[in-house]
């Protein structure tokens, strides 16, 4: 087997499609990968039924159990995006024609509603204005009015609005009403604290391409025993996301029913080891919190306004209101010309917002350069109005 590419020009051709110019990523995901991640993923492939893969799978799952504080729960890996587990939560843990209370604070809460309804269940909606979180007393009132729902869905971190929901408090209310708790933590896991056991969560899921700084293609889920007991009674769960099947493969052979994304799992394992060397979970989360505060300060120093309600700011993305007369997409396009890939506004607020992602491999120098250029872009756009 050749150690160097024979057709090196092919690699160059593909790179010209992917990276016609180098961009520094401040996106909502996929995000810039840590150098250790890219290096880890460069190994030659191996069989997903080999003893080497089984050891990688086991070690990664056990590290995730520690990180998520899910020693009573079951953590599993899926060859999909996080949305795959979103659908699995409904097909496996809500009875056919059952009801789910869907909390919505932005575009991805609306996606959960679509998943509920497209799988034949009924969605009862608790929706807030963009930029606001769901408050515990609001959830309590909604559950009092709808005592027959089986579960509550919570978007932990809403990337369209930059809001972090008070998950611990919301989960407490849901459990006081004896409801299952399904958490979309796609853009939160790895940057916001999750205590799976202590908060009595039932399903929490995320994707590799967000705060862990790994390429897309891998989903991570943590599940309570109640979920599996419920799944045993539900027909037509499907095959690809049958949670009982996933658990069987993991317990019998530390693998998955279908071929897993081995490079991404190896990369996630590397990130979890980096976290350990940094001093553990809370040192890592502190890094993300400090980075978020630095980004928000930079926005305010430019005289711009944050979109999210104070006290509920996301640790992974900041949504910024544009000055009057300037569209969010204009800021995005001008920053891209300067070598920075921020994120466009999303959903109903896309016209007058843009987003700055904090996830993945970002240095302090990158942040300084971002705001130096953003200052010039805003000033130039203001002069044109």
N, C-alpha and C positions, 0 to 999 in steps of 0.2 A: 504494500500500500504506500502510495507516494506521501511524503511528509509535507511537500509543498504543492499548492494547486498547479495542475498542468495548464489549465486554461485561466491564467490569472486575469486576462482581459475580461472574462465573463464576470468575475467578481467586481471589477471596476465598472462595468456596464450597469450592473444592478445597483451599485452604490450611487451612480449618477442619477438613477431614478429616485432612490430613497433619500439621498442627501445631495441635491444639486448645490446647496450651500449649507454650511454648518450652522445649526441653530442651537441656542441655549434654551432648554425646555423649562417653562414655568406653566405647565399644562394641568388639566384636570385628570390626565391619564390617557394613554400610557405616559410614563414619566421617564426622566433620565435614569439609567441604571448605574448602580455603584460599580466602580472598576472591578471590584472583587467578583461581582455578579457576572460581568462579561467574561472575565478570565475563567471562572468556574464553568461556564456554559460551553467552552470551546473544546471539551473532551469528545473523543469518538463515542458513538452510541453503543448501548448495551441492551440486552434483552430485559424487558419488564417482568419476566418470569425468573430471572436469575437471582441467585443468592445475594449478589451485590446490590441489585435494585431493592430487594426486600429489606436489606439493612438500611439503605438510604431512606426508604419509605418509613420504616419504624422510627428511625432517629429523628426524622423531620416531624412526624406526628407527635412524638413525645416532647420535643422542644416546643411545639405549638401548644400542647396541653399546659405546659408551664407558663407560656406567654399569655395565654387566654385565661389562666387560672381555672381550667376546665378538667380537674382531676376526677370529678364525678361524671362529667359529660364524655361523649365520644367525639373525637375530632377525626375528620376524614378529608381526603383530597379528591378533587374531581377534575376531569379533563374538559373544562368549560370556562365560560366567564361566570361571574357571580350571579348573573340573571338565571343561570341554570338551576342553582340552588334555590333561588327565589321561587321558581316554578315547582321544584321538588317539595318545598315547604307546603304548598297548597295541595299537590297531588297525593302526598304521603300523610299529611297530618290534619286535614280538614275533611270531614265526611262529605260525600257527594251531595250537592245542593245545600251544604252547610253555609253558615254566615261567618264573615270575618270583619272585624272593625279595622279599617285601613286608615291610619293617620297620614295626612298629606301636608307637607310644608314646602313642596316644590315638585319639580318634574319627575323625580324618581319615586316619590310616594305615589304619583299618578301611574307610574309603570306598575307598581305593586297592585294597584286596583285593576289594571288591565289584565294582569296575570291571574288574579282571583277570578275575574269574570270570564276570561277566555277558557278557564278550566271548569266552568259550570257551577262555581260557588257564587254566593251573593256577597257583595261588598257593601258594608255600612261605612259611610265616610265621615271622618272628622277632619276638616280641612281648615288651615290657617292661611292668612294673607302671606304672600311671599316676603321673606325676611324675618318671619316670626316663628318661634318654636311652639310645640304643643306643651301646654302646662299641665301638671299633674291633676289639678282640680277640674280642668276641661275633660281630661280622659275619664276621670271618676264620674263626672256627670253623664258623659256619653255611654259609659258602661251601665249606669243605672237605668238609662233609657232603653238599652239594648242588652238585656241580661242573657239572651239566647245565643250571642256570638260565641264561637269556639276559640277564637284567637284574636290577638291584637298585633298588627304589623307596625313597626317603628323604623323610620329612616333615621339612623343614628346621626349621620352627617349628610346634609343635603348640598351637593356640589353646585346646584343651579343657583342657590341663594347664599351659600357660605354660612349656613346655620348648623350648629351642633345641638341636637335635642338633649334634654336632661334624661338620659336613658335610665340611670339608676332609679330615679324617682318615678318615672313612668312605668318601669317594670314592677316596682313595688305596688303601685295602684292596680295594675293588671292582675297581679297575684292575689291581692286582697279580694278581687272579684273571681278568683279561681279560673283565670283565663291563661291560655298558652301565649307565649311571647316570641314573636318572630322578628329578628333584627336584621335589617339591611345595613351591614357595616362595611360595604364595599370600599368607601373612601374614608373610613374611620379606623378600621383594624390596622394596627401598626403605628398609629399616631394618637389615638384617643384610648383611654383606659377601658378595658373590658374585664370584668370579673364574672365569668360565666356561672360558676357555682354560687357565689355569694349573692348575686343579683337574681338568681333563680330564672335564668333565661332558658328557652327551649330550643331555639334555632338562631344561630348567628352565622352570617356568611360574608365572605369578602373575595376579592380578586387579587391576583399577584401583582398587577400592573399599577397599583396605587402606592400606599405608604411604605410597602416593603421594597419598592424600587426594583421589581423583577419584571421581565417582559410578560405580556398577556398570554393567556392560555391555560392558567391554573386557577381553580376556585378552591376556597378553604371553607369548611363548615364545621361547626360544633353543634352537637345535638344532645338533648336530654333523653333519659330512658323513656319518659312519657311519650316522646315522639315515636319511638320504635314500637311501643305497645299500641299506640293509635294506628300506626301503619299496618299492623297485622290484621286489623279489622276493615281496612279500606281496600275495595277491589279496584282493578284497573289503574294501578299506580304508574303504569308504563314500565319500560325496561331500563332505558338509559339513565334515569334518575331515581331508580328504585332504591330507597335508602336501606332496606333490609338486605338487598343484594350487595350493596357497597360494604355494609358491615360484615357480611359473611366473608367476602373476599379479603377484607382487612384482617379479620380475626383468624382466618385459616392460613393465609399466605402473605400478609403484609403487601397487598397489591390492590388493584382496582379491576372491575369487571372488563373494561375495555382499556386500550392502551393509554397510559398516562403521559403527560408532557414531561418526560424525564429531565430535560435540561432545566426547565423552570423549577422543578422540585429540588434539583441540586442547587440551583441559585438561591432558592428560599432557605435551604439548609445553611448556605453560606451566610446569608443575612442574619439568621437566628444566632449563628456563631459570633458574628460581629457584635450583635447586641450583647451577648454574654461577655465578650471582651471589653466592651465599653463600660461595663459595670452593671448590666442587667436591664430589665424592662423599663424601670422608672428613670434611669439615666437616659435611655433612648427616647422615652416620651418627653422628657424635659428638653432634649435637643429639639424635638419638633415644636414644642410650645414656645421656646425661645425664638426659633426661626419665624413662627407665625407672628409673634409680637414684633419682631424686627420688620416684617413685611407690612403689618398694619401701621406701624409708626412711619414707615416710608410713605405710605399712601396719605396719611394725615399731614405729614410735612409738606406734601405737594399741594395741600389745600383741597384735596379730594375727599369725598364722603364714603364711608363704609356702608354697604347695603344692609347687612344683618343687624338684628336687634342687639344692642350692647349687652354683654354678659352671656351671649350665646354664640360667640364667634367660633368658627371652624378652625381646628389646628392644621388643616390640610389645604384649604383654599380660601382666598379672600375675594369677595365680590365687591367691585368698585363702581360707584355711580359716575357716569360721565358728566362733565360740565354741560350746562344748557347749550343746545345747538350742536353738540358733538355726538355722533353715534358710536356705540361700542365697537362695531366692526371697523370703523376708521382707525381707532387706536390699535386694534389688533393688526390691521394690515400695515400700518406705519412701523409698528414694533417689529414685525416680521421682516420688513426691508432692512432693518438694522441688526438682524440676526437673533431676535428673541421670539420664541413661540410661546405667547401667553395663550389664554383661552377666550374665545368669544363669549358673549352673554348667552344664556340658555333659557329656553322656555319663554314665558310671557314677559320677562324682563330683559330679553336679549337686546332690544333696541337701544337701551340707555345704560347698559352695564358692560363691563369686561371683567375677566377673572384672572387672578394670579395664583397659580398653584404653588404649593410649598413642598410637594412630595418628591421623594427620590433623591438623586445625587445633585445637590445644590451647595455651592460654596458661598462664603461671605463675600468673596470678590464678585461672584456672579450676581448677587443681590445688589451690590453697589453699582455695578455696570447697568443692571436693569433699571434702577431708579435714575441714574444719570441720563439714560436714553429716554425714559418715560417722561422726565421733566421737559426735555427738549421737544418731544412729540406733542405733549399737551400744549405747550406754548405755541408751537407752530400751527396746530389745529385751531387754537383760539384766535390767532391773528387772521386766519382765513375766514372766520365767521363775521 
